[in-house]
Amino acid sequence: VQRDWASSLDLHVELEAGGGRREAVERAVRGAIRSGRLRPGDRLPSTRALAHDLGLARGTVADAYAQLAVEGYLRTSPGAPTRVGAGPQPSLGLDAARPRQALVAARFDLRVGRPDLGAFPRALWLRALRRALGGAPDQSLVNGDPRGRPELREALARYLGRTRGVLADPERIVVTSGFTQGIWLLCRALRESGAGAVAMEDPCLDHQRAIAADAGLEVLALPVDDGGASPDVPAGAGAAVVTPAHQFPLGPTLAPARRSALLAWARADGGVVVEDDYDGEFRYDRQPPGALQGLDPEHVVYAGTVSKTLTPGLRIGWLLLPRRLVRPVMEAKEITGDTQALDQLALAELLASGAYDRHVRRMRQRYRRRRDLLLSVLADHAPSLRTRGVAAGLHVALEVPSEAELVARAAERSLALSGLAPFWHRPDGAPQGVVLGYAAPPEHAYAQTLAALAEALQARPSAGATSSRTTASTASRR
Ligand SMILES: Cc1ncc(COP(=O)(O)O)c(C=O)c1O
C-alpha cells in the first residue's frame, strides 16, 4: 500500500534549535523510513510544500532530498513525486545490528543469529515427516496438552539427557515456539508469582530484554567478563537468565565457581536460573560443559531451540522446568497458543531415529572449518584486534575501535555485520565490537564473504572517524 504524505505534520519533522536545518530534515526522513512509518514507494511532500510548512528555504529541503537519494533512502526523478526508495543500502549499519529485522539487500552476510539455511536437511525432514505422519493416530494431529506432543517431549528427554547431561522428565518439558516464546512464558509466570524484576546478562540478546519489560518486569544487569556472567544477582530479581555454555554475544563459558554461586543464590533466595543453551550443540575444542540444570533441576530452567541446529523458521524450542513452574508456564502457554503438532511429530522422529545427531555432527564439522578460516582471516588482516568466544557456537566477537565505522565499511562492500551496541543494556560508552556470525553465509559464498570482511578490516578509516560510538546514520553517510 502506497501512501501520500502531504505535509510535514505526517513526517514529524521537528527542527531542533541550533544544528543544521538540512541535516534535521534528513534525520527526520531517515528516522521515519527506518522506523517503518514511511515505507518503500510512499510519496513524500514536494520540496515546495515541505519548505513552506517548515519555514525553510526550498533549496534546503531539495538538498536534503538529494542527499537521501544518494544514500538510497529516496527515489527522485525529474517531474515525478519523490518516493521512498526500495532498499536503502546505508541502513545496513542499523539493520545489521538487529538480526530479527527484515533482511536488507546485502550480497554477503555475517550477521549473528542464523545457521546455514542451505544446510537444512530437507530430505531427512521430509522422510521424518512422512514416517511420523504414516504412523500417527488421528489424535496426534492436535496438541491436546499445552506442554506439546508427548512423542516430542519423550524424544527430547532422551536426547537432552544423553547429550547435555540434563535431568529430563517429559512431564516437565514444555515445547515452545522457540526460546522467544519460552522466555515470554517464564516472564509471565514470574510476574504472576509476584516477582518484579529479572536479571539478564549485560550484554544479552536485546529482544529478550524487551520481552521481560513487556511482561512488566524490571530488567537488572549481570555484568559479563571472561568468566561469564557475574553471579551477584541484584536484589529483587526473581530469575537470572544466563547463557552458561557460550555467553551471548561475547562468548565466554561460565566459570565453575560462578555456576555454583548462581545455584547457591537460587537456593537461598528462592530464585530460578534460566539456562539458555541456544548453541550448546556446537563446541569445537573439547566436550561441552554439562548443562547447569543437571546439577539442580529444581532451581534451573533449561531452555533449548532448533534455531541453530535446523532453522529459526521452524519455531520450535523447549523448556525443562522445575516442578513448581510447570503449572504456571502451562497456564501462560494456554494464552499464547500451541506449536504446530505436525512439526513436533517430525522433530520427534528425527530425534528418535538418530538423524538429528548425525546432522548436528555434520554441521559441527562444517562450522568448525568455517571458524578456523575466519580466525585465519582475522589473524592475517586484523592481528591487533581481540577475538572472544571462539571455542564454541556460531559466532565470534571481535573488539574494534569503532563498531559503526567497521559496520559502515563492510556495508560499502555489501557485507552485513552485527554491531554489539543493541546487546548492551546501555550502549553509550560500552565497549565497541562486532559479532561475526559465520554460520549465516551459504557454503558456496563463504570464501567471498571472508574476502569482503578482509577488505573492510583493511580499509583505512575515513577522515573524521572517531572511536566513540557514532549513530548509525552518521556511519551510513561515510
Ligand atoms: C542468545 C539466544 N538465545 C536464544 C536464541 C533462540 O531464539 P529462538 O529459539 O526464539 O529462535 C537465540 C537465537 O538467535 C539467541 O541468540
Ligand as a Chemical Component Dictionary entry (heavy atoms), coordinates in Angstrom:
data_LIG
# 
_chem_comp.id                   LIG 
_chem_comp.type                 NON-POLYMER 
_chem_comp.pdbx_formal_charge   0 
_chem_comp.three_letter_code    LIG 
# 
loop_
_chem_comp_atom.comp_id 
_chem_comp_atom.atom_id 
_chem_comp_atom.alt_atom_id 
_chem_comp_atom.type_symbol 
_chem_comp_atom.charge 
_chem_comp_atom.model_Cartn_x 
_chem_comp_atom.model_Cartn_y 
_chem_comp_atom.model_Cartn_z 
_chem_comp_atom.pdbx_ordinal 
LIG C1 C1 C 0 21.036 -15.897 22.964 1  
LIG C2 C2 C 0 19.997 -16.593 22.156 2  
LIG N1 N1 N 0 19.065 -17.305 22.786 3  
LIG C3 C3 C 0 18.105 -17.954 22.106 4  
LIG C4 C4 C 0 18.028 -17.892 20.738 5  
LIG C5 C5 C 0 16.957 -18.656 20.020 6  
LIG O1 O1 O 0 15.777 -17.981 19.951 7  
LIG P1 P1 P 0 14.559 -18.711 19.215 8  
LIG O2 O2 O 0 14.516 -20.114 19.702 9  
LIG O3 O3 O 0 13.352 -17.924 19.627 10 
LIG O4 O4 O 0 14.802 -18.629 17.759 11 
LIG C6 C6 C 0 18.952 -17.158 20.038 12 
LIG C7 C7 C 0 18.829 -17.102 18.573 13 
LIG O5 O5 O 0 19.354 -16.333 17.874 14 
LIG C8 C8 C 0 19.973 -16.491 20.764 15 
LIG O6 O6 O 0 20.895 -15.773 20.127 16 
# 
loop_
_chem_comp_bond.comp_id 
_chem_comp_bond.atom_id_1 
_chem_comp_bond.atom_id_2 
_chem_comp_bond.value_order 
_chem_comp_bond.pdbx_ordinal 
LIG C1 C2 SING 1  
LIG C2 N1 SING 2  
LIG C2 C8 DOUB 3  
LIG N1 C3 DOUB 4  
LIG C3 C4 SING 5  
LIG C4 C5 SING 6  
LIG C4 C6 DOUB 7  
LIG C5 O1 SING 8  
LIG O1 P1 SING 9  
LIG P1 O2 DOUB 10 
LIG P1 O3 SING 11 
LIG P1 O4 SING 12 
LIG C6 C7 SING 13 
LIG C6 C8 SING 14 
LIG C7 O5 DOUB 15 
LIG C8 O6 SING 16 
# 
